[in-house]
Amino acid sequence: MRCDLQSAAAIGCKEIFVAERIPLGFKKEAEFYSIIIRTLPDLIWLKALNGVYLACNLRFEDFFGASEQEILGKTDYDFVNTRLADLFRERDQEVILKDSPSINEAWTTFANDGHCELLEIRRLPMYGDKGKLIGVLGIGHNITNRRASEEKLQKSEERFSLAMRGANDGLWDWNLETNQVYYSPRWKNMLGYANDELTNDLSTWQSLVHPDDKDMVLKMVQDYLVGNVDSFDVEMRMQHKAGHQVSVLSRAFLVHRDSDRKAVRLVGTHVDITARKKSEAFDDKNAEILEMIATGKPASEIYPEIALMYEGRHPGLRCSMLELEDGHLMHGGAPSLPKEYCEAVHGLKNGPNVGSCGTSTYTGKRVLVENIETDPKWAKIKHVALPHGMRCCWSEPIKSSSGIVLGAFGMYYNYPALPNEEESNDLKSAARLAGIVMERDHAQKRIRELAYVDDLTRIANRAHFYQNLEVSIKRSDRNTSRFGLLYIDLDNFKSVNDSLGHGAGDLLLQEIAKRLQNVAREIDFVARLSGDEFCILVNDIDDDYAAAHVAQRCLDVISRPVELSARKFTPACSIGIAHYPDDGQDLSTLIKAADTSLYAAKERGKNQYTFYKPELTQKAEYRFRVEQNLREAVEKQQLSLVYQPQVEILTGNIIGVEALSRWHHPQLGQVSPVEFIATAERIGMIKPLTEWVLRTACNQAVAWKQAGLPAIRMAVNISPVHFLDKDFVSLIKRVIDETGMVPSELELEVTESVVQTDRQNLSIFQELKNIGVLLAIDDFGTGYSSFASLKHLTVDCLKIDKYFIHDMLSDKKSKVLIGSMIEMCRNLEHNIVAEGVETAEQCHTLQKFGCETAQGYFFSTPIGSDEVSKLLNSNVVYGKNMWPDAIVP
């Protein structure tokens, strides 16, 4: 910047030549400019090259504390100390030598009153008319207030920056006109981004805010800008770079509007409130769990909620609760652990090296395992944890208020680690909370026991019995099923109390309760009603005898001797049986029926059971007498065989016999084969019975041959049960080998129920054929066989059931069916035997259809072995003449 002499003249009030018009009242141009210069608020002075003052204004006079007349012609050394004068001279010389302006700041003390001002001092080189440097022009501008404002602003900014850093807040500054947004480094770092990873515009925020929160936040911005709300304060969720959500609190204020009052700039902060939100969620969930406990929610519902509460507090954490029952770890709740792991741990015996939880329940102390793979406490069971990503496990014993170990709370991570302070505290608090639930649950179980368990015998009491009876009635109504009710009363129990004392009586009742529980099935329900009265609900029965079967077993087990007060005592009981819905369609009526039955049993002589319907009692008694005597009859070979001939119709030759079992009991009389064979199947005696029949029949067939009689076929009925026995084929081989029976002369008859395309049945059929025995399907046409079955089975003979034979002369459909069956069998190359033939007319019709063999009363009733011998001898002599009416005329 250059300053010429003409300008300087104006400043120094010397000669000023300008073309501007001078206002009225001023004589000369110099006077006009002189007044302006002297009244300016800045300090103005002019020095010659030698430092002598040539001009100054009023403000400069205040600086020196002298008038212009006193200053002009003098130097700085006349007014200030040497050090300061030297500084002024040095600054002037710098301008002169460099021939360029300078600017500096200096605190200056004014001599007129001693006050200080911060001056911004400009020094400019001054030039004359011919461009020659003639001096230095100085201008001092007071910047004290400006500097104070700047310093105040700087301090304010520093304080704000420190506050933001201390509060860990992120700053944003939104230009509403351009949608440009400044995001501070902390704002970006809060979401996991570096300062240069995000663009400074609104789209950045829009891409990171949770979709469900965006519209809500923008609406609040709009409401704030138009004045619907006084402040902007909103919580929102934002996406962290790592993938998780960050909860933030955003506050803002409007800092600028344009001349039209339109909002231009909005500035705000983001505060990370994730920890606070987690804490609030944790507190809310904790309150919810306490409410669940207080309102009696089941422990099985509360345990998973406790686990999820702590898992939500620590990302990656998985929790479990294990209950301790009789020294075993029982699964309580672990919603985030694999089902396979929970099942593997369930039921483990606790001990010093059974993982973290097994060890902590055993020792009653906290167990922290940093690495499951290497810690010896996990050596035995780490194979169930490692495949599911578990690498560390910390366990806290769950204790009652009295210090009893109830279980364990476990925390798992998928990396080796030990807990930090927060995790350690949470492990303890989680175990304490779970302990409240477990202790409450144990108390509730005890209350239920007191309400529903008989205190003496530890089985269900009357209240529990009535409750279950109602449940059984509803279930039976829903499923249209039946159940039985056994009302049991000990005989002569009063005499035990009177003679041996109540202590002995209590011991007897406890023993009876144990015996009844052992008799009952899993689906049945045993209860003590009062005194010496017990009840059993026999659920889901198929017939009237299922309940009787249980009753008989009760009689048997109760009548076993028991030692009371060092004396042997043989108890007995009476049992009344009623069925639902047959004997009562509501609770009270059914109990009354069972009670009536009980007293009927006592009137009949005690130590027995009685049905509510007398005829059922008689049938059940007979059935159980059959059961009781059948085993002895088989073992002592008290049964016998009879044989019914099978006759070739056209020749009259006896080609075989069917062996039939008979049982005559001294007390029961002649027992029906239908009755005792079904009983044998039910009580597991069918195998020895069948073996006896096979052995006896084969021995008899061999004996006939040895007596010189013609070889005939021996047919033996085989129960379907044998096709479930892997040793059945071996039994047939053994009997054949031991009796000397020719395999091709032994025919095994099976019912249609086993003629299915079941692989096992097909395999057994083939093995039997490989032995060489004959196979026949008995009662063909009435069972479950199908054409597919006949296709696969290599049977030798089909026996047409007598049901068809009986009606074939009077029922056209039966006749057609028999004709069709015979034709089908012939086409399949199967032999045919018609059962139940009783008349010559039936024989004639069967011949016309092509049936070869018949069996029935027309030829012979079942007869003993001696009668068969005589019949075979006669058959050799007379042949078809034995049954002349059998041949079609």
Steps between C-alpha positions, in 0.01 A plus 500: 500500500639841407397831663582822301572846627160641401327247727748565770435874472137437563590292807756751622273791416759649275416542132215286364393536143175322413222560255225421750264776604553623857182531715389846600654625827850383409746757366748262345513139398782445750280616783229246400732201485691608808183489708417152364849366577517648847162357603557142369497236783827348376844630595663670196850640478762588239876480552786619290774258400703613801214420738382856559121533530349704218130462590258318738133505601319532832502125582880500457527804732332281770763233445791736576300716739604810308353742247578494131714813535701328773547184290587638158872538436587245767576127502386198704798541729343820630189318629571134581784304650800404292402128467159590359637781284754258353219255420300771323811607303572136406146453367523825299836402353356163394239681290753740358751232408247258354299776342184310595229530766508310829235397749548406861302496823605653826352573838537872539477714812351849446687772686195727542319272748713184520248261334614223267373407157592222259589678176532357154778725363551549128812675373512616138786661301415866394609648164527857372382649169785350308463160657776546747470333843456780754377322816281241676123526556365323810139397575410338831158328514356401838423126484463447874129420486532293184780296651299454818206376291726270302658364813159456656380319190813288493460411865137421439593278207770333704259443784240363256761273341614381841137448606426307184808285547420452866139415428614282210238665277495515123424833330298557185431825313226488238463761224130474429528676165768275348448187714873502568571368848821523695561191712771525762765226529339384825161476325653265243713309748189435710378285209838337434609717205819695438471872429542458124261205457170691495379778273380827650141502385160394626509168313765376743261531793211358297701189413606437858185574699272205577223481234232489769633822658572716194152638432442565869821704532435702185151585622642623830748717308214650303291559812794678662575718198138618461461560871265214593746400773737714702801269486650221296584200717464150353635147544576287196682184397789512256699231321857446612760408240550167679134414449346558841268783596600809695238694693556878489340805658488792257451860619504804272429875483430732213787748460395703197197615301507713188324833448180313422522315833574179314716252695848483351727319745444233765778390735485205736675223685483121516552326832560125509234367737537132407624409845216693660242338276643156577491584867141618473406186305679291760316676785166462319561130438614454859177661624303279261672189634435603860134544408498153344643362823246688711205387288603134516611440142663156453876482538523350150369834363715721722839330447523582126407862571782534754746353248384733222519804730870447569574395142352831382735684732812320368503433123627150418421364846296180543354408838357191665331405826534150639304366795658255743283198577641215709852592391411515130498801266155552351434738211319814613529756222749584225321658201819572303684174558461210253237239588759223456725654764215550748390138455857375549543692826153416635526232768879515547624418849675802646856470622840671524574460128161516331541825313456841660142453621547144624804611696339815645192310621731242656730748676246776557751751360542706185688325219660704219632299206689714250551226241272196488734319264793496743346519848496164685157574646359455149713203396215248534228700324675753274401288200138613547590872522775559243296396191252777585761777517526524879850600606462640851251445780454682828267354759351639820322264742132588548422495870194532717467773763635248752806421285388163357624438143197479269676507163742701289493798264741470207635756254662394171695682229635363174855612582729441800453772761461588864224738616554873531364687801153552351471137385619379838236707679232386258593135552440545871175697462368252241558208737330694778196572281480139382526397865187699581315311227633159606427559866148616419456196275613264774261669743214465250583133451493453874163675519369278222629198687321608812184557297512192276735244660411272789746581775526140628532296180636775266248407231210716376236597755123531470507853353754398237297187421180695443687743275643220288166322488345813349786513246449132408127558449561796269768312306272196460215721377733668253650173371188285546714261707441311825680469830462293812483603865631264767381574855730311740447443871729297724332207676522496880727803516348607829634186666856601398465836673337343803749217545827644369445873547457794266869505416473152351182605322680795342783275384247265342330786317835620367586150377159459335545835321836384359354169385206668327735739318703205374184333370360804320602583146665832415172638368307397813455712813529378860367694801425454868157638584501459878588246765544165324314599182685527169393562141654425161390662174563244225511723191440423132362145524381298203273254678341418837787277602789747496387649831438150636853403401642790703266411788620140503861613510412728791353204688813298430759759607308622802462147635877453523617478863644808668692528827341731756636538854714188455192299398407367157167628382315410179283790387198469274265736327164527327461686172196655333519564125295752303539616140452840343264574334320164541443519877481875549528806279618743765749497786264439791297229324814314392650508851170379644498208254857405595416529869193279453717244322751513787241410761366224277852354493521511879161332530620220275778416741770767455842465330338522157372751249147561374368686197211737528328264251495145652525320167833671427633379833421140411659528157810669637536241775482220245751673278753536781452142610586399143814716519600356838462137386620520140868536585489186712300313234764574234797430724351169626357406156144486627365594154418252224470491123215382282515466122247577229547316171538674165345289221561496125140525381523300173699207643386507861862469613609664826798707391557689823379607842492833684631489858272684743578578867263405780510577873280339759553644849366324811332816632458715188381214285556504125672831421438639153808509275403855405523595870824331599691574176417872528602484866830333405572781256415762763713358783798394286432124503431456129859398416520202742142405408580498128818302556304238697234475224764470224703239685192295596350513151826407327564213739151372430544522122826304524332242728219439247754436226697268722174309564472434127235760426525710182690827520267797533541875535503642855359855516585718804363851566765769556425827691589829327709581809768256381575713197645759740729235652843478341542144635179360347665340194763344727220352711344332195838357396569370849159329534537334157850379582411373845177318398613363166213669320516518121486877426271460197243323721478795743262780403504829693173692491512877543213747510460772245621764750861406425453471125632847417785618284700567816868429437547310823197277435611435144845409627361257759267340243796445269714349777217260587466399135874440488459251784243317288185541710162580344328834558127562507286811543225424750151658496562640154256772398430646843827673591752747359655320207519664162577394147837678538577279800409181313726607219803525728436206736591147394214329688387146421142506609206736560231396748159653424338611824189311618314834509462479121431124496217528750296743288595402148187293430264773620695814419573564136777750577685250719473241222640743243783599733595135565502423128719803435744414780536140381559607141757757609685249716512243221635760260766590760576128537407490868335199663156566644343374824141587585442523875173433684343262247198341669273367219521295182345789308788725602743230380324477164510875446868518592579219253324690221716806578816284485583481872722196573502471881245553776499497878203501734243311704365331185818295497599497867502706816842563661605164650782357708810332362364145550182583310713648221695171481178303460368746243818478296486119505139508381585752234763267357236228467187694401631822338221715360240253607540639851314812382286386207275807513797732452542418128276674248254241364 
